Amino acid sequence: MKCIISTEDNDRDSLVAKAKASRGLVGRDLASEVSVKEPMIWQPEQQKKILRRVATIDCGTKYNQLRILQDLGCEVHVFPNNTTAEDILAIKPDGLFLSNGPGDPEGVLKTVEEVRKLIHTGLPTFGICFGHQLTALALGAKTFKLKFGHRGGNQPVMNLAKGTVEITAQNHGFCVDKDSLDPNVAETTHINLNDQTSEGLRHKTLPVFTVQYHPEAAPGPHDSMYLFHDFMKSMGE
C-alpha cells in the first residue's frame, strides 16, 4: 500500500492525492541515480596484493562488497551502470561483479543488454541482489514485484545443491520468476524457505552464478561468505 509522511502539508485530502499520484517502483530506474558517474578503482592505496582484476557494474553497490573483493586480492574497477561492454572489456578483467541496487531491474534494460554481452564472452560473473535480477533478465527470464518484500537478517535460504540451509540478510522488493528460467540455459540454485521464491541461479555452461541475498552483510550472518571464494575460484584463483 502506498503511504505518505509530511511535516509540511497537513491537509489529509492533499496528502492522499499525493500518495495516489506517486509513481511507485514498478518500471522505475533508481539504480542510475545512485551509480558512480565516472569509472574508478576502489581504494588502490589500500591494495596489499593483486591476484585478479574485477570489473564491477555499480547499480548501488555496498562498499563491503568491494572491501571483501579487495581483501581477497582483487583490483576492483567500478563502472557506472551505463558503461558499454566494450569499455569494460577494454581493461581485460578476469571477472565481472554485478552489484545490488534499488528500483525495478526492468527499468535498466540498457544495462541488461550490456550484461548479456559480457556474460556471453565467458567472463566469470558473480551477481548479488539487483545483480541477480539483471543476470536473470539477460538470460531471458522475467522479474516481478513481491507483494511482501524480503527484509532483515534472518531469512532462511535452501542451497539446493548441498541440501543445506543458510541464514541470510536480505533487502529486496523485486524477485526473479524462477519458472521463467530456460532450464537449458540456467538452473535455480537457492530458494527462499518462507515463500519458495528464487534466491540464486547458475548458468548451465558459462561461469556465471548469482544470489538474491547479501553474503557481504555486516555484521552478518556469515553463512554465505563462501560465495566470494567460489567467485575467486571461477577466475582461476
Sequence and secondary structure as in RCSB ss.txt:
>XXXX:A:sequence
MKCIISTEDNDRDSLVAKAKASRGLVGRDLASEVSVKEPMIWQPEQQKKILRRVATIDCGTKYNQLRILQDLGCE
VHVFPNNTTAEDILAIKPDGLFLSNGPGDPEGVLKTVEEVRKLIHTGLPTFGICFGHQLTALALGAKTFKLKFGH
RGGNQPVMNLAKGTVEITAQNHGFCVDKDSLDPNVAETTHINLNDQTSEGLRHKTLPVFTVQYHPEAAPGPHDSM
YLFHDFMKSMGE
>XXXX:A:secstr
      SS   HHHHHHHHHH   STT   HHHHS SS EES GGG    SEEEEEEESS  HHHHHHHHHTTEE
EEEEETT  HHHHHTT  SEEEE   SS GGG HHHHHHHHHHHTTT  EEEETHHHHHHHHHTT EEEEEEEEE
EEEEEEEEETTTTEEEEEEEEEEEEEEGGGS TTTEEEEEEETTT  EEEEEESSSSEEEESS TT SS   TTT
HHHHHHHHHTT 
